[in-house]
Each structure stands twice: as C-alpha cells, then as structure tokens.
Amino acid sequence: MQRLGRVLRQAIKGEEQEFTSGSIDRAIVLLSIPMILEMAMESLFAVVDAFFVAKISTDAVATVGLTESVLTLIYSVAIGLSAAATAVVARRVGEGNRRAAAVAGAQTIVIALILSALIAVPGYFFAKDILQLMAKDSSVAETGEHFTRLMLTANLPILLLWMLNGIFRGAGDAATAMRALWIANAVNIILDPLLIFGYGPFPEMGVLGAGVATTIGRTTGVLYQLYHLFSVGKIIRIHLRYLKPRWEIIRRLLTIGSGSTGQYLIASASWIFMIYILGQISKEVTAGYTIAIRIIIFTILPSWGMANAAATLVGQNLGAGHPERAEKSAWRAGYFNMIFMASVGVIYLTGAPFFISLFTAEPETLNAGSMALRIMAAGYVFYGYGMIISQAINGAGDTRTPTVLNFICFWLIETPLAWLLALYLGWGQAGVYYSIVIAESVLAVAAIWVFRKGKWKTVKV
C-alpha cells in the first residue's frame, strides 16, 4: 500500500520521465494517472456547463447540445493535430533528440494559429444559421445565437489547450498537461454560476455566460501551458525562433494529423447526424441526449487518458527501437481500461435515472436521458479495449488505418442504421442509441484485428 502511494505521488508530480525501460505496468500507471485526471477535467467543462445551463430552460440545454455537436468538428481538428504532435514528439524524445521535439512542438502552435483564423470568420457570421439548420424548433436558435457565435469565434483556446497538451504527452510530461486542465476548470467552475445567473457585481448573461466562463477558463489554462513550454522547459523547451515556419515539419504534422483529424471528423460528423435525427423528434429528447452524452463523456474522456498513455508509450518505445515493448504496453493498457469501463457501465445501467435527475426534473427529458445512458453504457466493454488499440496505432504514426475503420463503422454502419431504425422503422430515439452501440462494438473488434497484424511497427515518423 505504501509502495502504491509512492507511485501515485510520483505520477501526480510528474517525476518519472523514462518510459522505454523497466516495468510496463509501472510506466502505464505513471503516465495514465495524470492523463486520466487531465481528460476528466476536460470532460468536466461539459458537465459543469450542462448542470448550470439546465437551471435556465430546456431551450438553453438544447442550445448547448447543438453547439457542442458543431464544436466537435473543432475538437476533431484539435485532437487530431494533438495526436500528431504526440506521435512526432514522442518519437523524437525516444530517439534522444529533445531539440527536434521542441521544434516540432513549436510548429504545432503555428498550425493552431492559422486554423483558428480560418474557423473564426465563418463561425462569427453564420452562427444563427447553423442553429436553425440543426433544430426544428426556432426558439433554440433565438436563445443560443450569441453563445454559438462566441464559441465558434473564440476557438483558439480550444485548439491550443488540446494541441499543447499533445506536446506534453508526447514528451512524457503528463503532469503539466493535467495541471493545465485543473486550472482551466477551476476558473470555469467559479465563473459559470456568476456569469449565468448574475451573482454579485456580475451581469446576468444566461446561456452566453456559460460560453464566456468556459472561454476564460480555457484561456487561463493555455497561458499556463505556454509558460511551461517557453520558460520552464521541464523536458523540452520552445524558443521564439522555433516558431518560424518549417514547412517540412508542418507537412509531416499535417500528414499525420490529417489522418487522425479525419478519424474524429468522421466520428463527429456522425454524432452531428445523430443529434440531427433526435432534433427531428423533439427538443426534450435532444436535451435528454445532451445530458446523457455529457455523463458518458465524463467517463470516456478519462479512458482516453489511458489511451493517450498507450500512444505515448508506443511512440517512445518505437523511437527507442523496442517494438515488442510498444505492443505489450498497448495490450496491458487495453486490459486495464476494459475493466474500468465495464465497471462504469454496470453503474450506469442500474443508476441511469438517478444520474439524469441530477440535471433535470422534466419528465420527458429525464426519460430520454435515462434511455440514452442505459443503452449506450451497454457497449462500454467494447469501447474500453477499442479506444486503447486505435490510439496505440495512432501513436505509432499510422493514422490512415483507424480513419478507414472509422469511416466504415460510422458512415457505412452507424449513420444509415440510425436513420433506418429511428425514423423509417419508427423506433424513435432508441434506434439512434442502438446504432451507436453496434457501430462502436464493430470498430473495437476491427481495430484489435488490425493491431494484431503489426504493420504499425514499420511506420516512419
């Protein structure tokens, strides 16, 4: 017990930096604990916002849900390029070339600045049109126009928070990435009720206040990240001269990132289609799904922390010339994550109404959210293993294969199946949820089959 406590303290402090030798289980624990806490903090943004916004109205919750479904496109770009940064930085660190790792990290920042501008301009001008397209009920667009415009325009903190943490993860400095999210969430939790309800000297901003609080919180976290990258330099240190565009590195990052981004864009676009179908049923169903998906994200994102640990271990061990250790690390991480997700799945299956009732007492929204939580939790065992193996393949730099698998599972299976079951056969919202479980389960089995073939070991980064 004393030994376990010592390992946990080392993980939180980020003392360990060598992960290409020694115990694999120890390496997984030291990397995954801060990464799990990091991703838990990222998921907390959505849960906190949904909790306070639910006190306003059903329209407000639906607005946040619809906006977040569009923002997942931005998250997809950020997560995809974050995976590219992790893969390249991890490989350079494994090779012992920390300067090259720092230069690659700096080019990630250059890419983020350019992408942010490209997203912000259309986001500012077409925010209301996007909401009107997504929701049959026009009151949702009236309620959420300003919230959606803010979140789409001020997208740079979203991009940087993910992408800079990808640099830290690749370097093996998961503790700094974790603390950045702690700081960002602390600010968001404090500001959310103050700006939404107008406590004290603060103006009552309603749903817009949730957007302002989240943006300020994320910006604070980004400033902390930049301080550690440019001033502290615990493992790698970035200098201003590294920000000069280096097109060969940018091309490599975009090549890797395009595959990884493609995976998340394909998945996110299918999620947008899911919420579009639910939006055709009723705003109460949309609101219930919004609450349920935030609860699910609260457990899936920490599991992505374990998956990110697997990606770092695979990248660094391949860089150090240890492909067998890289493979074993992924299998062990998948086993641990499967146990965790199965345990959470049982809790959600038995306690779904309780968890949804923490956010809303409206009967139709409560029933819709409970159904969504129960059905989707049934696939947690498959999610647990599948997400680890897919991310391990990404960590090796092979982002094309998971992209193909995502396209097959989400657009050739999930999307048409959801439409068929929900609208054509009249299953309603249940049809959407069953299609998600089926598609995610097929994806997990396919990823495991591809990983066993071992072609990812020969990818050049």
PAGU-214367 format. One line per 4 residues: number of its first residue (from 1); their letters; for each residue y, z, x of C-alpha. Coordinates in pm, 1 decimal. Example, Ala and Ser with C-alpha at 12.3 -4.5 7.8 and 13.67 -1.06 7.14 Angstrom:
2
1) as) -450.0:780.0:1230.0 | -106.0:714.0:1367.0
END
This chain:
461
1) mqrl) 0.0:0.0:0.0 | 231.6:85.4:286.0 | 149.0:-247.9:452.4 | 224.0:-434.9:129.4
5) grvl) 559.2:-260.2:102.2 | 643.0:-361.2:457.4 | 560.3:-726.4:385.1 | 772.0:-720.3:68.3
9) rqai) 1069.5:-578.4:260.6 | 1030.2:-847.2:526.6 | 1022.5:-1115.2:257.9 | 1341.7:-990.7:90.8
13) kgee) 1523.3:-954.4:422.1 | 1401.1:-1291.5:546.2 | 1290.6:-1157.3:883.7 | 994.1:-1393.2:932.7
17) qeft) 1076.4:-1748.0:1046.9 | 746.6:-1875.4:1193.9 | 505.9:-2014.0:934.3 | 292.3:-2255.5:1136.3
21) sgsi) 56.3:-1990.5:1271.6 | -100.9:-1660.9:1163.1 | -222.7:-1563.8:816.7 | -166.9:-1829.5:547.2
25) drai) -166.1:-1571.5:266.5 | 99.9:-1373.0:452.8 | 308.9:-1687.2:503.0 | 281.3:-1768.5:130.1
29) vlls) 393.2:-1416.8:34.8 | 683.2:-1408.7:281.6 | 813.1:-1745.2:164.6 | 728.6:-1734.3:-204.1
33) ipmi) 869.6:-1391.6:-295.5 | 1233.3:-1480.4:-218.9 | 1178.0:-1830.3:-361.6 | 1032.0:-1685.0:-683.1
37) lema) 1328.1:-1448.2:-713.5 | 1562.6:-1739.6:-639.6 | 1415.4:-1953.6:-917.9 | 1405.8:-1656.3:-1155.4
41) mesl) 1779.0:-1622.3:-1100.4 | 1829.7:-1994.2:-1169.4 | 1637.4:-1963.7:-1496.7 | 1842.7:-1656.0:-1585.1
45) favv) 2152.0:-1877.1:-1622.1 | 1997.2:-2049.8:-1922.8 | 1854.0:-1731.4:-2075.5 | 2180.8:-1536.0:-2048.8
49) daff) 2385.5:-1822.5:-2192.3 | 2141.0:-1867.6:-2481.6 | 2142.6:-1492.5:-2554.5 | 2520.2:-1464.3:-2588.5
53) vaki) 2575.2:-1804.7:-2749.7 | 2314.3:-1719.7:-3015.5 | 2555.7:-1449.5:-3137.7 | 2808.7:-1721.0:-3229.9
57) stda) 2619.6:-1965.3:-3454.4 | 2321.2:-2197.1:-3485.2 | 2554.0:-2489.5:-3408.0 | 2652.5:-2322.7:-3080.9
61) vatv) 2289.3:-2274.5:-2974.4 | 2208.1:-2634.7:-3067.1 | 2510.4:-2748.8:-2864.0 | 2389.1:-2566.0:-2554.7
65) glte) 2039.1:-2705.2:-2604.2 | 2156.4:-3064.0:-2641.9 | 2397.3:-3035.9:-2347.9 | 2132.9:-2879.7:-2127.4
69) svlt) 1894.6:-3162.8:-2214.9 | 2155.7:-3408.1:-2082.5 | 2231.2:-3186.3:-1782.1 | 1865.7:-3205.9:-1689.6
73) liys) 1948.6:-3555.4:-1564.6 | 2189.6:-3395.6:-1316.2 | 1933.0:-3126.7:-1237.7 | 1684.2:-3405.3:-1171.4
77) vaig) 1910.4:-3562.5:-910.1 | 1986.6:-3223.4:-755.8 | 1622.8:-3110.3:-748.6 | 1506.0:-3447.3:-619.1
81) lsaa) 1750.5:-3451.2:-329.4 | 1680.4:-3083.0:-270.8 | 1312.9:-3173.7:-227.3 | 1415.1:-3447.2:17.7
85) atav) 1626.7:-3200.5:216.2 | 1338.3:-2953.4:221.3 | 1090.0:-3217.0:340.5 | 1313.3:-3352.8:619.8
89) varr) 1449.7:-3016.7:737.3 | 1102.7:-2856.7:729.4 | 955.3:-3142.3:935.2 | 1234.5:-3118.0:1197.1
93) vgeg) 1203.6:-2737.4:1216.0 | 825.9:-2770.1:1253.1 | 889.3:-3010.4:1542.7 | 1125.7:-2756.0:1700.3
97) nrra) 1439.2:-2975.2:1665.6 | 1685.8:-2748.4:1481.7 | 1991.8:-2958.8:1563.8 | 1835.8:-3259.5:1390.1
101) aava) 1754.4:-3031.9:1094.7 | 2120.5:-2925.4:1074.5 | 2243.1:-3286.0:1087.0 | 2006.6:-3378.3:803.2
105) gaqt) 2138.7:-3083.4:602.3 | 2497.8:-3198.7:654.6 | 2414.5:-3546.6:526.2 | 2276.2:-3384.2:212.0
109) ivia) 2623.9:-3241.6:147.4 | 2780.9:-3586.6:192.3 | 2542.5:-3730.6:-67.1 | 2624.4:-3448.2:-312.2
113) lils) 2999.7:-3513.3:-291.4 | 2958.9:-3883.5:-366.0 | 2714.2:-3832.0:-652.5 | 2932.1:-3565.8:-812.8
117) alia) 3224.6:-3806.0:-846.4 | 3001.8:-4076.3:-996.5 | 2874.6:-3834.5:-1263.9 | 3204.2:-3657.8:-1341.9
121) vpgy) 3407.2:-3958.8:-1455.8 | 3181.6:-4083.7:-1738.9 | 3097.7:-3722.5:-1828.4 | 3464.0:-3646.5:-1892.6
125) ffak) 3528.6:-3947.6:-2115.0 | 3203.3:-3966.6:-2313.1 | 3110.4:-3600.4:-2375.7 | 3157.6:-3614.2:-2753.3
129) dilq) 2982.5:-3948.5:-2784.2 | 2678.2:-3804.4:-2606.4 | 2653.8:-3514.4:-2854.6 | 2697.7:-3746.3:-3152.7
133) lmak) 2417.1:-3964.8:-3022.5 | 2181.9:-3670.7:-2974.6 | 2235.7:-3477.9:-3300.9 | 2220.3:-3596.6:-3661.1
137) dssv) 2447.1:-3307.2:-3768.9 | 2809.4:-3397.5:-3677.2 | 2913.4:-3028.9:-3672.7 | 2726.9:-2985.5:-3344.0
141) aetg) 2948.5:-3243.2:-3172.1 | 3262.3:-3078.3:-3309.9 | 3151.0:-2736.0:-3187.2 | 3038.0:-2838.0:-2841.7
145) ehft) 3262.7:-3121.5:-2723.4 | 3465.3:-2912.8:-2476.8 | 3157.4:-2727.5:-2347.8 | 2974.2:-3052.9:-2279.1
149) rlml) 3279.0:-3213.0:-2113.1 | 3321.7:-2915.0:-1878.9 | 2955.6:-2901.0:-1776.3 | 2935.6:-3274.6:-1704.2
153) tanl) 3268.2:-3294.4:-1519.6 | 3225.8:-2979.5:-1309.9 | 2880.5:-3082.9:-1191.3 | 2935.3:-3036.5:-815.4
157) pill) 2834.3:-2666.5:-814.8 | 2508.3:-2762.2:-990.5 | 2429.6:-3027.9:-729.2 | 2524.2:-2816.0:-429.2
161) lwml) 2353.1:-2497.0:-545.0 | 2019.6:-2680.5:-563.1 | 2065.8:-2909.2:-262.2 | 2194.3:-2646.0:-20.7
165) ngif) 1909.0:-2416.5:-114.8 | 1677.2:-2707.2:-33.3 | 1813.9:-2689.9:322.1 | 1749.9:-2315.1:342.4
169) rgag) 1397.9:-2354.8:201.4 | 1311.5:-2628.7:449.9 | 1432.6:-2408.5:734.4 | 1217.3:-2122.2:606.6
173) daat) 1523.3:-1909.6:522.0 | 1424.8:-1843.0:162.1 | 1602.3:-1505.3:155.9 | 1950.9:-1659.3:189.5
177) amra) 1873.2:-1908.4:-88.1 | 1762.7:-1616.7:-305.5 | 2079.1:-1415.3:-243.6 | 2299.1:-1713.4:-332.8
181) lwia) 2142.1:-1719.0:-680.3 | 2172.1:-1341.3:-715.1 | 2545.6:-1361.7:-652.2 | 2590.6:-1660.1:-884.4
185) navn) 2402.9:-1487.8:-1168.2 | 2583.5:-1157.0:-1127.3 | 2916.4:-1334.5:-1176.6 | 2781.4:-1531.2:-1474.5
189) iild) 2635.9:-1223.5:-1647.9 | 2964.8:-1036.0:-1614.2 | 3186.3:-1324.1:-1727.1 | 2970.6:-1456.7:-2013.5
193) plli) 3048.0:-1189.4:-2278.2 | 3407.3:-1151.8:-2155.1 | 3490.1:-1521.6:-2196.2 | 3271.7:-1598.2:-2500.4
197) fgyg) 3394.5:-1307.0:-2715.3 | 3734.0:-1240.3:-2555.7 | 3692.1:-878.4:-2447.9 | 3990.5:-702.9:-2289.4
201) pfpe) 4252.7:-937.6:-2144.2 | 4021.8:-1240.5:-2157.5 | 4071.4:-1515.2:-2419.7 | 3801.2:-1572.4:-2682.8
205) mgvl) 3661.3:-1912.3:-2583.2 | 3336.1:-1924.4:-2781.7 | 3069.2:-2160.2:-2650.0 | 3317.3:-2302.7:-2395.9
209) gagv) 3333.9:-1956.2:-2237.8 | 2963.8:-1981.7:-2151.2 | 3036.4:-2303.7:-1961.9 | 3332.2:-2155.1:-1776.1
213) atti) 3135.4:-1844.1:-1678.6 | 2839.3:-2048.6:-1555.6 | 3062.4:-2282.5:-1354.0 | 3247.6:-1995.3:-1186.4
217) grtt) 2918.0:-1818.6:-1111.8 | 2759.5:-2125.7:-954.8 | 3073.7:-2198.0:-751.4 | 3065.3:-1845.1:-610.1
221) gvly) 2703.1:-1895.1:-507.0 | 2790.3:-2225.9:-337.0 | 3067.8:-2061.1:-135.0 | 2814.0:-1804.2:-13.1
225) qlyh) 2575.2:-2083.1:87.4 | 2844.3:-2274.8:276.6 | 2946.9:-1960.0:462.1 | 2590.8:-1909.9:584.6
229) lfsv) 2541.9:-2274.6:680.1 | 2872.3:-2318.0:865.4 | 2942.9:-1967.3:1000.1 | 2624.3:-1759.7:1020.0
233) gkii) 2364.8:-2022.0:1109.0 | 2062.6:-1790.2:1093.4 | 1810.3:-2070.8:1155.1 | 2020.9:-2386.7:1151.9
237) rihl) 2399.1:-2412.0:1175.9 | 2605.4:-2703.1:1046.0 | 2925.4:-2812.2:1222.8 | 3203.8:-3014.4:1060.5
241) rylk) 3134.8:-3308.9:1289.9 | 2785.8:-3333.2:1139.1 | 2948.8:-3435.9:807.8 | 3035.8:-3777.8:946.5
245) prwe) 2811.6:-4017.5:750.7 | 2496.3:-4110.2:940.4 | 2356.1:-4393.5:740.1 | 2004.9:-4391.2:883.7
249) iirr) 1959.0:-4024.9:786.1 | 2124.9:-4080.5:447.4 | 1893.7:-4375.1:386.1 | 1589.5:-4162.4:473.1
253) llti) 1704.5:-3877.9:248.7 | 1775.8:-4116.3:-39.1 | 1440.3:-4289.0:6.6 | 1253.0:-3959.9:-14.2
257) gsgs) 1492.9:-3820.6:-270.8 | 1473.8:-4128.7:-493.3 | 1103.2:-4073.0:-544.4 | 1146.0:-3703.0:-607.1
261) tgqy) 1451.4:-3762.3:-828.6 | 1254.1:-4026.7:-1012.9 | 989.3:-3768.6:-1094.8 | 1240.3:-3532.9:-1250.2
265) lias) 1438.6:-3811.5:-1418.5 | 1121.7:-3939.1:-1580.8 | 1027.4:-3587.5:-1691.3 | 1382.7:-3501.9:-1800.7
269) aswi) 1427.1:-3824.5:-1994.4 | 1107.9:-3747.0:-2182.1 | 1240.3:-3396.4:-2258.5 | 1559.3:-3553.7:-2394.2
273) fmiy) 1342.5:-3770.7:-2616.2 | 1156.2:-3459.3:-2731.7 | 1475.8:-3285.5:-2834.7 | 1597.2:-3607.8:-2997.0
277) ilgq) 1289.1:-3606.7:-3220.2 | 1343.0:-3239.4:-3304.6 | 1709.8:-3315.4:-3377.3 | 1595.0:-3556.3:-3648.2
281) iske) 1410.5:-3271.6:-3821.0 | 1682.5:-3002.0:-3840.9 | 1933.0:-2811.6:-3632.8 | 1733.1:-2490.0:-3692.1
285) vtag) 1427.1:-2647.8:-3530.5 | 1643.4:-2768.3:-3240.3 | 1785.6:-2418.0:-3198.1 | 1437.6:-2258.3:-3208.3
289) ytia) 1309.4:-2501.8:-2947.3 | 1617.9:-2434.8:-2731.6 | 1546.1:-2061.7:-2729.5 | 1173.8:-2111.1:-2665.4
293) irii) 1227.4:-2352.0:-2378.3 | 1462.5:-2105.6:-2208.9 | 1199.5:-1835.7:-2227.0 | 941.7:-2079.0:-2087.2
297) ifti) 1177.9:-2186.4:-1808.8 | 1220.9:-1819.9:-1718.2 | 855.5:-1813.5:-1610.7 | 808.5:-2175.2:-1499.9
301) lpsw) 1102.7:-2170.1:-1258.0 | 969.0:-1867.8:-1067.4 | 643.5:-2062.4:-1040.8 | 847.9:-2344.6:-893.2
305) gman) 947.5:-2086.7:-634.3 | 581.1:-2064.3:-535.4 | 564.9:-2445.4:-541.4 | 867.8:-2467.5:-311.2
309) aaat) 697.3:-2226.7:-72.1 | 395.8:-2458.6:-67.0 | 623.1:-2757.4:4.3 | 786.9:-2576.2:297.7
313) lvgq) 451.0:-2473.9:442.8 | 313.7:-2827.2:410.0 | 623.9:-2982.2:571.7 | 646.6:-2740.0:862.3
317) nlga) 272.9:-2746.8:937.0 | 261.9:-3126.2:931.1 | 559.3:-3125.9:1169.8 | 372.9:-2885.8:1397.5
321) ghpe) 58.4:-3104.8:1387.9 | -156.1:-2878.2:1165.1 | -258.5:-3089.7:859.9 | -561.3:-2871.6:777.3
325) raek) -342.3:-2561.5:762.4 | -96.8:-2752.6:541.7 | -376.7:-2840.8:296.9 | -518.4:-2489.5:285.1
329) sawr) -169.9:-2347.2:221.3 | -131.1:-2565.9:-88.9 | -470.2:-2469.5:-233.8 | -405.4:-2097.6:-183.6
333) agyf) -59.5:-2117.1:-339.3 | -203.2:-2307.9:-636.5 | -468.0:-2040.1:-690.8 | -211.0:-1757.8:-689.1
337) nmif) 19.0:-1946.2:-925.2 | -261.6:-2028.2:-1168.2 | -343.0:-1657.4:-1204.2 | 23.1:-1572.4:-1265.5
341) masv) 79.2:-1847.5:-1523.3 | -242.0:-1765.1:-1710.4 | -130.9:-1402.3:-1741.8 | 211.7:-1501.1:-1874.8
345) gviy) 51.1:-1750.0:-2114.3 | -152.0:-1473.3:-2277.8 | 163.0:-1262.8:-2322.5 | 349.4:-1549.0:-2491.4
349) ltga) 56.3:-1640.8:-2715.5 | 38.0:-1287.0:-2852.9 | 407.0:-1190.2:-2849.3 | 598.5:-1509.4:-2930.5
353) pffi) 778.9:-1381.7:-3245.6 | 899.1:-1072.8:-3059.7 | 1047.1:-1272.1:-2772.4 | 1221.6:-1522.2:-3003.3
357) slft) 1356.4:-1238.6:-3220.9 | 1548.5:-1107.3:-2919.9 | 1771.6:-1414.6:-2956.5 | 1787.0:-1483.3:-3330.8
361) aepe) 1700.4:-1332.3:-3669.4 | 1745.9:-1659.1:-3865.7 | 1402.5:-1715.8:-4029.2 | 1363.5:-2092.6:-3978.2
365) tlna) 1488.1:-2077.0:-3618.5 | 1260.1:-1777.8:-3549.2 | 953.1:-1957.5:-3687.6 | 1030.2:-2280.0:-3499.8
369) gsma) 1081.7:-2097.4:-3170.7 | 763.4:-1892.6:-3212.6 | 556.4:-2204.2:-3277.9 | 704.1:-2380.4:-2974.7
373) lrim) 642.1:-2084.1:-2744.6 | 282.5:-2034.5:-2856.1 | 170.6:-2394.8:-2837.1 | 333.2:-2472.1:-2501.6
377) aagy) 206.9:-2147.4:-2346.1 | -148.2:-2266.2:-2417.1 | -116.7:-2510.6:-2127.7 | 6.2:-2258.7:-1871.0
381) vfyg) -316.0:-2254.9:-1666.0 | -287.2:-2628.9:-1603.4 | 85.7:-2608.8:-1530.1 | 22.5:-2336.3:-1271.7
385) ygmi) -202.9:-2544.9:-1049.2 | -44.0:-2882.6:-1117.4 | 311.6:-2794.3:-1019.9 | 198.1:-2647.3:-686.8
389) isqa) -6.6:-2951.7:-587.1 | 262.4:-3200.3:-693.6 | 527.6:-3016.0:-495.3 | 297.8:-2992.6:-193.2
393) inga) 267.9:-3372.8:-195.9 | 648.5:-3392.3:-214.2 | 675.4:-3151.4:78.3 | 472.6:-3396.0:286.0
397) gdtr) 733.9:-3663.0:211.6 | 515.2:-3862.1:-30.9 | 742.0:-3865.7:-336.2 | 623.5:-4202.5:-468.9
401) tptv) 278.0:-4088.5:-585.3 | 399.5:-3798.3:-804.2 | 663.3:-4034.8:-950.1 | 393.4:-4276.6:-1067.0
405) lnfi) 191.8:-3988.9:-1212.6 | 497.5:-3856.3:-1396.9 | 570.3:-4197.1:-1547.0 | 214.1:-4236.6:-1673.7
409) cfwl) 190.6:-3885.4:-1817.9 | 538.4:-3851.4:-1968.8 | 616.1:-4205.1:-2085.4 | 277.6:-4361.2:-2149.8
413) ietp) 119.6:-4046.1:-2295.2 | 369.2:-3775.2:-2399.5 | 653.9:-3980.7:-2549.4 | 456.2:-4216.9:-2775.9
417) lawl) 221.0:-3932.9:-2869.9 | 511.7:-3709.9:-2975.0 | 660.3:-3984.9:-3191.3 | 321.2:-4062.2:-3345.2
421) laly) 230.8:-3701.7:-3423.7 | 574.0:-3565.8:-3521.7 | 726.8:-3848.4:-3724.0 | 462.4:-4109.6:-3805.1
425) lgwg) 175.8:-3873.3:-3893.2 | 411.3:-3606.1:-4028.3 | 307.8:-3315.1:-3804.8 | 675.0:-3230.1:-3752.1
429) qagv) 774.3:-3008.0:-3462.9 | 412.0:-2911.5:-3385.8 | 341.2:-3272.7:-3291.1 | 609.5:-3257.2:-3021.7
433) yysi) 469.5:-2936.7:-2873.5 | 108.0:-3058.4:-2868.9 | 210.3:-3381.5:-2694.5 | 381.3:-3176.4:-2420.2
437) viae) 69.9:-2966.2:-2357.0 | -158.3:-3271.3:-2342.8 | 67.8:-3464.8:-2104.2 | 122.8:-3169.8:-1867.8
441) svla) -251.5:-3098.5:-1852.9 | -335.5:-3460.3:-1768.2 | -64.6:-3455.8:-1498.1 | -215.8:-3146.2:-1334.3
445) vaai) -565.9:-3294.9:-1320.3 | -433.6:-3625.2:-1179.9 | -225.1:-3450.3:-910.0 | -527.1:-3249.1:-793.0
449) wvfr) -736.1:-3567.6:-770.2 | -467.8:-3743.0:-560.6 | -421.5:-3441.7:-331.7 | -793.3:-3429.4:-255.3
453) kgkw) -780.9:-3789.7:-128.9 | -549.9:-3670.4:152.9 | -327.0:-3977.2:207.8 | -20.6:-3747.8:203.2
457) ktvk) -118.9:-3620.2:551.4 | -19.8:-3951.8:712.7 | 330.5:-3992.0:560.6 | 611.0:-4040.7:816.3
461) v) 936.1:-3847.3:758.4
END
